[in-house]
Amino acid sequence: MSETPQETRLHLRKTRVGLVVSNKMEKTIVVEHIARVPHPKFNKIVKRSKKYYVHDENRQAQIGDRVRIVETRPLSKLKCWTLQEVITH
């Protein structure tokens, strides 16, 4: 199983799957990621949500799409994620 250096580097980047909440900006979408984590004291599974500003070069994601995003270098003050693929429309 030989991987090229570029493939090895991609595995080090964080990836998230979330829902597109907004696409009103130019080449930027807002993706809401919901993580299911155990409560620190009670160990019950609770949902934690976070919104990410994501670079969408081709403007292919629409509101309600399920997308996979990958971490990248900072592109602006708030944007350091880029769209990898649209999973479902």
Secondary structure as a PSIPRED ss2 file (coil, helix, strand):
# PSIPRED VFORMAT (PSIPRED V4.0)

   1 M C   1.000  0.000  0.000
   2 S C   1.000  0.000  0.000
   3 E C   1.000  0.000  0.000
   4 T C   1.000  0.000  0.000
   5 P H   0.000  1.000  0.000
   6 Q H   0.000  1.000  0.000
   7 E H   0.000  1.000  0.000
   8 T H   0.000  1.000  0.000
   9 R H   0.000  1.000  0.000
  10 L H   0.000  1.000  0.000
  11 H H   0.000  1.000  0.000
  12 L H   0.000  1.000  0.000
  13 R C   1.000  0.000  0.000
  14 K C   1.000  0.000  0.000
  15 T E   0.000  0.000  1.000
  16 R E   0.000  0.000  1.000
  17 V E   0.000  0.000  1.000
  18 G E   0.000  0.000  1.000
  19 L E   0.000  0.000  1.000
  20 V E   0.000  0.000  1.000
  21 V E   0.000  0.000  1.000
  22 S E   0.000  0.000  1.000
  23 N E   0.000  0.000  1.000
  24 K E   0.000  0.000  1.000
  25 M E   0.000  0.000  1.000
  26 E C   1.000  0.000  0.000
  27 K C   1.000  0.000  0.000
  28 T E   0.000  0.000  1.000
  29 I E   0.000  0.000  1.000
  30 V E   0.000  0.000  1.000
  31 V E   0.000  0.000  1.000
  32 E E   0.000  0.000  1.000
  33 H E   0.000  0.000  1.000
  34 I E   0.000  0.000  1.000
  35 A E   0.000  0.000  1.000
  36 R E   0.000  0.000  1.000
  37 V E   0.000  0.000  1.000
  38 P E   0.000  0.000  1.000
  39 H C   1.000  0.000  0.000
  40 P C   1.000  0.000  0.000
  41 K C   1.000  0.000  0.000
  42 F C   1.000  0.000  0.000
  43 N C   1.000  0.000  0.000
  44 K C   1.000  0.000  0.000
  45 I E   0.000  0.000  1.000
  46 V E   0.000  0.000  1.000
  47 K E   0.000  0.000  1.000
  48 R E   0.000  0.000  1.000
  49 S E   0.000  0.000  1.000
  50 K E   0.000  0.000  1.000
  51 K E   0.000  0.000  1.000
  52 Y E   0.000  0.000  1.000
  53 Y E   0.000  0.000  1.000
  54 V E   0.000  0.000  1.000
  55 H E   0.000  0.000  1.000
  56 D C   1.000  0.000  0.000
  57 E C   1.000  0.000  0.000
  58 N C   1.000  0.000  0.000
  59 R C   1.000  0.000  0.000
  60 Q C   1.000  0.000  0.000
  61 A C   1.000  0.000  0.000
  62 Q C   1.000  0.000  0.000
  63 I C   1.000  0.000  0.000
  64 G C   1.000  0.000  0.000
  65 D C   1.000  0.000  0.000
  66 R E   0.000  0.000  1.000
  67 V E   0.000  0.000  1.000
  68 R E   0.000  0.000  1.000
  69 I E   0.000  0.000  1.000
  70 V E   0.000  0.000  1.000
  71 E E   0.000  0.000  1.000
  72 T C   1.000  0.000  0.000
  73 R C   1.000  0.000  0.000
  74 P C   1.000  0.000  0.000
  75 L C   1.000  0.000  0.000
  76 S C   1.000  0.000  0.000
  77 K C   1.000  0.000  0.000
  78 L C   1.000  0.000  0.000
  79 K E   0.000  0.000  1.000
  80 C E   0.000  0.000  1.000
  81 W E   0.000  0.000  1.000
  82 T E   0.000  0.000  1.000
  83 L E   0.000  0.000  1.000
  84 Q E   0.000  0.000  1.000
  85 E E   0.000  0.000  1.000
  86 V E   0.000  0.000  1.000
  87 I E   0.000  0.000  1.000
  88 T E   0.000  0.000  1.000
  89 H C   1.000  0.000  0.000
